Structure formats: structure tokens, C-alpha cells
């Protein structure tokens, strides 16, 4: 883990316990430091989800998030950071995109036309 940026890089598969050490609290203190677990795993599948209801049918005029979800073989979801690069594509004849982050991991917008369209990623 990089002490300046706080970015952790997985070097091998497995699980590690992280302990937040506060430089202002002495080692002999009775204060228990906060901990977290970090899991490094191999991606297994990528799927798309339509929020807020996780249904593939949408209503013209309402707003939705379409997001990419990456899971390991056990179905546990990865957090896609800013370094991820995904390109979600949808026919903008049917869906007006209002927001798309730089990493492309989701799109926010509104259906504008009744019909069927493909949503894909690359």
C-alpha cells in the first residue's frame, strides 16, 4: 500500500487485513484501531444492471442508471475504481445520456422513445 496516496495494489490472490494506524495515538493506547479486509480475486463475469429497480424494462421520461458490475467466481462484486475502463453503449435514439464518468462504468439518463434497443459494453 502506498503510504502517500493510500492506493493498495494486489500482488497475489488472497485476503489481507488492513489496520488504520493513527500517528497521533500511541502504541500503548487502549484505543482499538479500525480495520478492514481487502480481497484480491480474479474477475469472472461482467454484467449490466439497470437501477433503481434492477429491471430491464424502463419507462419513457424516468431517469435510470445503467452500470457495469464485475464479479468474482463466487458472485462477490468488485468496486470499479477510476482506473477501470468500460465502454457502455446504447442507441441514443432511445436513451438520452445525461452523465457518463471518464471510466465509462455507468451511464445516467432517460429513455426518450418506446421500443427495444441493445445495451452493450466493450
Protein Blocks (a to p, Z undefined) as FASTA:
>chain_A
ZZklopacdfbgcddddddddfkbcfkbcbdcddddddddddfbdcddddfklpabdceh
iacddddddddfkopacdddfkbccdddddfkloccfbdcfkopaccdddfbecdddddd
ZZ
